[in-house]
Amino acid sequence: MVKIQGLRAIRDNYIWVIMDDVENSAYVVDPGEAAPVKDFLAKEKLDLKAILLTHQHWDHVTGIPELCDRFGCPVFGPKIERHPTVTHAVSEGDELRLWDRWPCKVIETPGHLPDHISWVLDLNAVLHVFCADTLFSAGCGRMFRGTPEEFLRSLKRLAALPDNSLLYPAHEYTLSNLQFARSVEPGNTQLSEEYQAVKDLRDQGKPSLPTTVAREKRINPFLRCQQPALIEAVARHAGRALPREEDVFAELRHWKDVF
């Protein structure tokens, strides 16, 4: 049976482990540290089949060399701006079959970085999407070397997936993102409800992730750049008219950067 487990790493990262206790092995997404992965695999008596990389920021790749030395596993990662640890470069539409059964497709989701990809794993017709720093719950990644147009296009790709798709971001930023979202859309009553629910989880030491596409369309301001109330709020904050959805997104991202 395939299960997915999040391992806490660094300060607020999640390393996602896709494991099968029948196969006694696992795939790991974005190991920013090796120690949590090695400890977990030893505890569960699992071998490491492969590493799946979404982009090359240090907090997603630092653990790769040590894990490769220990397990001799391949590393699948973006062909664009290929990271030195990548043994198998992938791009839009490429597909792995985990344990030769479960299709895991690559979609390119640039914006945070030009090389960012997401991995879409189909388990019994439910999509599990490892979106790393493209989409966070109630937020999105910083726009380091992307453009508003490509970042918004990437977010729309994720939002267009089936509502029950599970999204696995790489950071536990949900509470702070919801604080910002409430400032942008004070009239969105679902944000206060979500904030309290997430606060309760975090107070118990539980993760707020994964999230779903349906939930994000209700609470994530970066997926709501076409909503009149949000457009009005962002334009008021910017002090100018924002005629295009890309302009709304860019100003919203800038507002979050300094929030």
Secondary structure, DSSP 8 states (H G I E B T S, - for coil): -EEEEEEEETTTEEEEEEEETTTTEEEEE--S-SHHHHHHHHHHT-EEEEEE-S---HHHHTTHHHHHHHH---EEEESTT--TT-SEEE-TT-EEEETTTEEEEEEE--SSSTT-EEEEEEETTEEEEEEETTEETTEE---SS--HHHHHHHHHHHHTS-TT-EEEESB--HHHHHHHHHHH-TT-HHHHHHHHHHHHHHHTT-----EEHHHHHHH-GGG-TT-HHHHHHHHHHHTS---SHHHHHHHHHHHHHT-
